[in-house]
Amino acid sequence: MNDIQHYMRPGTLQLFTLPPLALYVHLPWCIRKCPYCDFNSHEMKPGELPEQRYLDALVADLEAALPLVWGRTIHSVFIGGGTPSLFSPQAIDRLLGDIRARLPLEPNCEITLEANPGTFEKDRFKAFRGAGVTRLSVGVQSFNDAHLKALGRVHDRVQALAAVEEAAASFDTFNLDIMYALPGQTLQDVEQDIQTALALNPPHISIYHLTIEPNTYFAKFPPVVPEDDMAYAMLDRITELTTAAGLERYEVSAYAKPGHRCAHNLNYWQFGDYLGIGAGAHSKLSFAHRIVRQVRFREPRLYMDNALAGQAVAQDEEVGRAELPFEFMLNALRLKDGFELSRFSERTGLAFTAIKQGLVEAEQKGLIERDLVSVKPTVRGFDFLSDLQAMFLAA
């Protein structure tokens, strides 16, 4: 780990204010690796989790990182995985206590925990609430048993429904993860999944298109999935049904009732800062003259050994000036409301001219609307988001 002076030295950027800071904590284990999953997750039976050693490593990791974020308030905490709900409520209670002892959390800080119905026991969610978690994100993916089986999920429809009901009883706000364009899925199947989800009255739904990622089981043995045109029709139908139920699509894959947007994810999309601790976690940290990205050691045992020795960071590099416009736009254009032009300069330390050419081209193609204050994607821009984002790649 470089000492703080290394990050504070003069550089090519000039940031006058630092963006909001979030904390991400990665708990890397799950009961079974899903065939589509390319996250840093590792199979482990619940009784075999090295809970205390991993928590010790997280604390050591956090303490080593403190000088880089000294004096900054944490606006949100997200505990992701893997399947974080494999950890006991006592472990989560200890983790949040350790974090609060070392970092100032803003009042009413959003603290999200990812949970899966397959790791759910009655009253467990209530115990997570008691430990200080304020928001649960439940990885349902589908309410259809055949599709859950095709996705390799460890839960079934009945467990999914019970888990969501318990989440609703225990938390004021929660999220459901749903996937579409699944093997063998029809438009009618999608409607049924969304109607089942909406009947449970979730304040937030995240919707993901099943993508076949490299180095996954599905990449080696690809399932037959719906054609692109059918996938577009599915997404249109999802948007119609959620809108009718009072959920607004505020980001490409996120739908929320008023007051229930995910603060943690909004910070990513607005190019805020985040400190990531845990195996394979990523950080983006801003300083007066540079923006830095870090990655922790990926393999859990290697991570624990290194973190406990005060060396959790495997990679540490400055983001080049030429990469910043694309990195900013990759995130900001995912938001339906887009971004204020002043935020671009504030978050990147670059002048507006760095994106001017791309904005002119995108506007001519009907992919964005803009005025002197802000930029937002059009409906067409949302539909062709990756084409829009690519316009800001460094030449």
C-alpha positions in Angstrom: 0.0 0.0 0.0 1.4 3.4 -1.0 1.3 6.0 1.7 -1.1 8.9 1.4 1.5 11.3 0.1 1.7 9.3 -3.1 -2.0 10.0 -3.8 -1.8 13.7 -2.8 1.1 14.7 -5.0 0.5 17.1 -7.9 -1.1 15.6 -11.1 -2.9 16.4 -14.3 -6.5 16.7 -12.9 -8.0 19.4 -10.7 -10.9 18.3 -8.6 -12.3 21.1 -6.4 -14.7 18.9 -4.4 -14.7 15.2 -3.7 -17.8 13.2 -4.7 -19.9 11.3 -2.2 -18.3 8.1 -0.8 -19.9 4.7 -0.5 -18.6 1.5 1.0 -18.9 -1.9 -0.7 -18.2 -5.1 1.2 -17.8 -8.4 -0.7 -18.7 -11.7 1.0 -17.6 -14.2 -1.6 -19.3 -17.5 -0.8 -22.5 -19.2 -2.0 -24.0 -22.6 -1.7 -23.8 -23.3 -5.4 -22.2 -21.4 -8.3 -24.9 -20.5 -10.8 -24.1 -21.5 -14.4 -24.5 -17.8 -15.6 -22.6 -16.2 -12.8 -19.2 -14.5 -13.5 -19.0 -12.7 -10.1 -16.2 -13.5 -7.7 -18.2 -16.2 -5.8 -17.0 -19.6 -4.4 -19.0 -22.6 -3.3 -19.0 -23.3 0.4 -21.3 -25.2 2.7 -22.9 -22.8 5.3 -21.3 -24.6 8.3 -17.8 -24.3 6.8 -17.7 -20.5 6.4 -14.5 -19.0 8.0 -16.7 -16.2 9.3 -14.5 -14.8 12.1 -11.3 -15.0 10.1 -12.9 -13.3 7.1 -14.4 -10.5 9.4 -10.9 -10.0 10.9 -9.5 -9.7 7.3 -12.2 -7.2 6.4 -11.4 -5.0 9.4 -7.6 -5.2 8.6 -8.4 -4.2 5.0 -10.6 -1.3 6.1 -8.0 0.0 8.6 -5.3 -0.1 6.0 -7.5 2.0 3.6 -8.6 4.6 6.2 -5.9 7.1 5.4 -7.2 7.3 1.8 -10.7 8.3 2.9 -9.9 10.2 6.1 -12.6 12.6 7.2 -15.1 11.6 4.5 -18.6 10.4 5.4 -20.0 7.2 4.1 -23.4 7.7 2.3 -24.3 4.1 1.8 -23.1 0.6 2.5 -23.7 -2.4 0.2 -22.9 -6.0 1.3 -22.8 -8.0 -1.8 -21.5 -11.5 -2.9 -21.7 -14.4 -3.3 -24.6 -14.9 -1.0 -24.0 -12.6 2.0 -27.1 -14.0 3.7 -25.1 -17.2 4.3 -23.3 -15.2 7.0 -25.0 -15.3 10.4 -26.9 -12.2 11.6 -24.3 -12.1 14.5 -21.5 -11.9 11.9 -23.3 -9.0 10.1 -23.9 -7.3 13.4 -20.2 -7.5 14.2 -19.3 -6.3 10.7 -21.5 -3.2 10.9 -20.3 -2.5 14.4 -16.7 -2.7 13.2 -17.5 -0.4 10.3 -19.3 2.2 12.4 -16.3 2.2 14.9 -14.0 3.3 12.1 -16.0 5.4 9.6 -18.5 8.1 10.0 -21.8 7.0 8.5 -24.3 9.7 7.6 -27.6 9.6 9.6 -30.1 7.2 8.0 -27.3 5.7 5.9 -28.7 3.1 3.5 -27.3 -0.3 4.4 -28.2 -3.0 1.8 -27.6 -6.8 2.2 -28.0 -9.2 -0.7 -30.0 -12.3 0.2 -31.1 -15.4 -1.6 -34.3 -17.3 -0.9 -32.3 -20.6 -0.7 -30.5 -19.4 2.4 -33.6 -18.1 4.1 -35.0 -19.3 7.4 -37.9 -17.8 9.3 -36.9 -14.7 11.3 -33.4 -14.6 9.8 -34.3 -11.4 7.8 -35.6 -9.8 11.0 -32.3 -10.6 12.7 -30.4 -8.9 9.8 -32.7 -5.9 10.4 -31.8 -6.0 14.1 -28.1 -6.0 13.1 -28.5 -2.7 11.4 -29.3 -3.6 7.7 -31.9 -1.2 6.4 -32.5 -2.6 2.9 -32.6 -6.2 1.6 -32.0 -7.1 -2.0 -33.5 -10.6 -2.7 -32.2 -12.6 -5.6 -35.4 -14.2 -6.8 -34.6 -14.2 -10.5 -37.9 -16.0 -11.4 -41.0 -17.5 -9.7 -41.1 -20.3 -12.3 -39.7 -23.6 -11.0 -38.6 -24.8 -14.5 -36.7 -21.5 -15.1 -35.2 -21.5 -11.6 -33.9 -25.1 -12.3 -32.5 -24.0 -15.7 -30.6 -21.1 -13.9 -29.2 -23.5 -11.3 -30.8 -21.7 -8.4 -31.0 -23.5 -5.1 -34.5 -22.2 -4.3 -37.9 -22.9 -5.7 -41.1 -20.8 -6.2 -42.5 -21.5 -2.8 -39.2 -20.5 -1.1 -39.1 -17.3 -3.2 -42.6 -16.2 -2.3 -41.9 -16.9 1.4 -38.6 -15.0 1.4 -40.2 -12.0 -0.3 -43.1 -11.9 2.2 -40.6 -12.1 5.1 -38.5 -9.3 3.5 -41.6 -7.1 3.2 -42.6 -7.8 6.8 -39.1 -7.0 8.1 -37.9 -4.1 6.0 -39.4 -0.7 5.0 -37.6 -0.9 1.7 -36.4 -3.9 -0.3 -35.5 -4.9 -3.8 -36.3 -7.9 -6.0 -33.8 -9.1 -8.6 -35.6 -10.6 -11.6 -34.0 -12.0 -14.8 -35.6 -12.3 -18.3 -34.7 -13.8 -21.7 -34.2 -17.1 -19.9 -33.8 -20.5 -21.6 -37.2 -21.6 -22.9 -39.0 -18.5 -21.6 -42.0 -17.0 -23.4 -43.5 -13.6 -23.3 -46.4 -15.1 -21.3 -43.9 -16.5 -18.8 -42.3 -13.1 -18.3 -45.7 -11.5 -17.7 -46.5 -14.1 -15.1 -43.2 -13.6 -13.3 -43.6 -9.8 -13.2 -47.3 -10.0 -12.1 -46.3 -12.4 -9.3 -43.5 -10.0 -8.3 -45.8 -6.9 -8.4 -48.5 -8.7 -6.3 -45.9 -8.8 -3.5 -45.8 -5.0 -3.7 -42.0 -4.5 -3.8 -40.8 -0.8 -3.6 -37.9 -1.6 -6.0 -37.3 -4.2 -8.8 -34.0 -4.7 -10.6 -34.4 -6.4 -14.0 -31.6 -8.1 -15.7 -31.3 -9.6 -19.2 -29.6 -13.1 -19.0 -26.3 -12.7 -20.7 -23.8 -15.4 -21.4 -20.6 -14.3 -19.8 -17.1 -15.8 -20.7 -15.7 -18.4 -18.2 -19.1 -19.5 -17.0 -20.8 -22.9 -17.4 -23.3 -21.4 -19.8 -20.4 -20.1 -22.0 -19.2 -23.7 -22.3 -22.7 -25.2 -22.7 -24.9 -22.4 -24.1 -28.6 -22.8 -23.5 -31.1 -21.8 -26.1 -32.4 -18.3 -25.1 -35.0 -16.1 -26.7 -34.0 -14.1 -29.9 -33.1 -10.4 -29.5 -36.5 -9.2 -30.9 -38.3 -11.3 -28.3 -36.0 -10.0 -25.5 -36.9 -6.4 -26.5 -40.6 -7.3 -26.5 -40.1 -8.8 -23.0 -38.4 -5.7 -21.7 -41.2 -3.4 -23.1 -43.8 -5.5 -21.4 -41.9 -5.5 -18.1 -41.7 -1.7 -18.3 -45.5 -1.4 -19.1 -46.5 -3.6 -16.2 -44.1 -2.0 -13.6 -45.2 1.5 -14.7 -48.9 0.6 -14.3 -48.0 -0.6 -10.8 -46.4 2.8 -9.9 -42.8 1.8 -10.3 -40.7 4.3 -12.4 -37.9 3.1 -14.6 -35.2 5.5 -13.3 -32.2 3.5 -14.6 -31.8 1.0 -17.5 -32.3 -2.0 -15.2 -34.0 -0.4 -12.1 -37.6 0.4 -11.3 -38.7 2.1 -8.1 -41.6 3.6 -6.3 -41.1 7.3 -5.2 -38.6 7.5 -2.4 -37.2 4.0 -2.9 -34.4 4.4 -5.4 -31.2 2.6 -4.4 -28.8 5.3 -3.1 -25.8 3.0 -3.4 -26.3 2.3 -7.0 -27.2 5.9 -7.8 -23.8 6.9 -6.5 -22.1 4.5 -9.0 -24.2 5.9 -11.8 -23.4 9.5 -10.8 -19.7 8.6 -10.8 -19.3 8.9 -7.1 -16.5 7.3 -5.1 -16.6 3.9 -3.5 -14.2 2.0 -1.2 -14.5 -1.8 -1.8 -13.3 -4.2 0.8 -13.3 -8.0 0.6 -12.1 -10.6 -1.8 -11.9 -9.2 -5.4 -13.6 -5.9 -4.4 -13.1 -2.8 -6.6 -12.6 0.8 -5.4 -12.8 4.1 -7.2 -11.3 6.9 -5.1 -10.8 10.6 -6.0 -8.1 12.9 -4.7 -7.4 16.6 -5.6 -5.3 15.7 -8.7 -6.2 12.1 -9.6 -8.7 9.4 -9.6 -7.5 5.9 -8.6 -8.9 2.4 -9.1 -8.0 -0.5 -6.8 -8.8 -4.2 -6.8 -8.4 -6.5 -3.8 -7.0 -10.1 -4.1 -9.7 -12.2 -5.6 -9.2 -15.7 -4.2 -10.7 -15.7 -0.6 -7.9 -17.5 1.2 -5.2 -15.4 -0.6 -7.3 -12.3 0.2 -7.5 -13.2 3.9 -3.8 -13.9 4.2 -2.8 -10.7 2.5 -5.4 -8.5 4.2 -4.4 -9.7 7.6 -0.8 -8.8 6.7 -1.9 -5.3 5.7 -1.6 -5.9 2.0 -5.2 -6.5 0.6 -4.7 -4.5 -2.6 -3.6 -6.5 -5.6 -3.9 -3.7 -8.2 -3.7 0.1 -7.8 -3.7 2.4 -10.8 -4.5 5.9 -11.8 -7.4 6.4 -14.3 -5.9 8.2 -17.3 -7.4 11.5 -18.5 -8.3 9.9 -21.9 -10.4 7.2 -20.2 -12.4 9.5 -17.9 -15.0 10.8 -20.4 -16.1 7.2 -21.3 -16.0 6.0 -17.7 -18.3 8.9 -16.7 -20.7 8.5 -19.6 -20.8 4.7 -19.2 -22.5 5.3 -15.9 -24.3 8.6 -16.2 -26.2 7.6 -19.4 -27.7 4.7 -17.6 -29.9 7.1 -15.7 -33.2 8.1 -17.2 -32.8 11.7 -15.9 -29.2 11.8 -17.3 -26.8 14.2 -15.6 -26.1 17.9 -15.1 -23.2 19.1 -17.2 -21.6 20.7 -14.2 -21.3 17.3 -12.6 -19.1 16.0 -15.5 -16.4 18.6 -14.6 -16.9 18.2 -10.9 -16.5 14.4 -10.9 -13.8 14.1 -13.6 -11.8 17.3 -13.2 -12.0 17.7 -17.0 -13.5 20.6 -19.1 -16.9 20.0 -20.8 -15.0 20.1 -24.2 -13.9 16.5 -23.5 -17.4 15.2 -24.3 -18.7 18.0 -26.6 -18.0 16.2 -29.9 -19.7 13.0 -28.6 -22.7 14.9 -27.4 -23.2 16.7 -30.8 -23.0 13.3 -32.6 -25.4 11.6 -30.1 -27.9 14.5 -30.4 -27.8 14.3 -34.2 -28.6 10.6 -34.0 -31.5 11.2 -31.7 -29.9 9.3 -28.8 -29.9 12.2 -26.3 -31.7 15.4 -25.5 -29.8 18.3 -24.0 -29.9 21.9 -23.0 -27.3 24.3 -21.5 -27.7 22.6 -18.1 -28.2 18.8 -18.5 -28.1 15.8 -20.8 -30.4 12.8 -20.8 -30.9 9.7 -23.0 -34.0 9.7 -25.3 -36.2 6.6 -25.4 -34.2 5.5 -28.4 -30.9 6.2 -26.6 -32.1 3.9 -23.8 -32.8 1.2 -26.3 -29.4 1.5 -27.9 -27.5 2.4 -24.8 -24.2 0.6 -25.7 -24.0 2.4 -29.1 -24.6 5.7 -27.3 -22.0 5.0 -24.6 -19.4 3.9 -27.3 -19.5 7.4 -28.8 -17.4 8.6 -25.8 -14.6 6.0 -26.1 -11.2 7.5 -26.5 -10.2 7.6 -30.1 
